[in-house]
Amino acid sequence: MDTHSYIAYIEQDEDGMFVGSVPSVPGCHTQGETEEKLLANLEEVLLLCLRNSDEKQISPTHFVGIKELTVAHI
């Protein structure tokens, strides 16, 4: 069985829910009440998306980093 790595983006919304996505796989996003639950959900959704997708839709990504931008509100 081949294994592949994917970059997942994880955030926590204003209600405390964890929200995650895999930007390189169309439609791959979910949420969970804890980070552990989110990761389990995200793995399940990722497998479903990969199984149901056309490989041409999935583009490889290379994680560069995260930057915080501070702007003045007008």
C-alpha positions, -999 to +999 in steps of 0.1 A: +000+000+000+014+034-010+013+062+015+012+099+006+014+130+028-010+159+026-009+193+042-039+200+064-049+235+076-065+236+111-082+265+127-104+270+158-135+291+152-152+315+176-173+288+191-143+266+199-149+241+171-118+229+152-121+233+114-097+216+090-091+212+053-067+197+028-064+225+002-048+202-025-079+179-025-111+195-037-140+192-012-118+179+016-129+198+048-146+190+080-148+199+117-146+184+152-152+194+188-116+185+197-084+185+176-082+147+179-118+144+166-111+168+138-080+148+127-100+115+127-128+132+107-103+148+083-086+114+076-120+098+069-130+127+045-096+127+028-099+089+021-134+095+007-124+124-014-094+105-028-115+075-036-141+096-054-118+121-072-101+122-105-063+122-098-059+151-122-078+173-098-053+168-070-023+191-073+008+186-052+016+213-027+047+223-009+041+239+025+060+272+027+049+286+060+024+307+079+026+344+082+005+367+105-006+399+088-016+429+108-037+456+091-054+487+103-092+485+099-107+514+080 
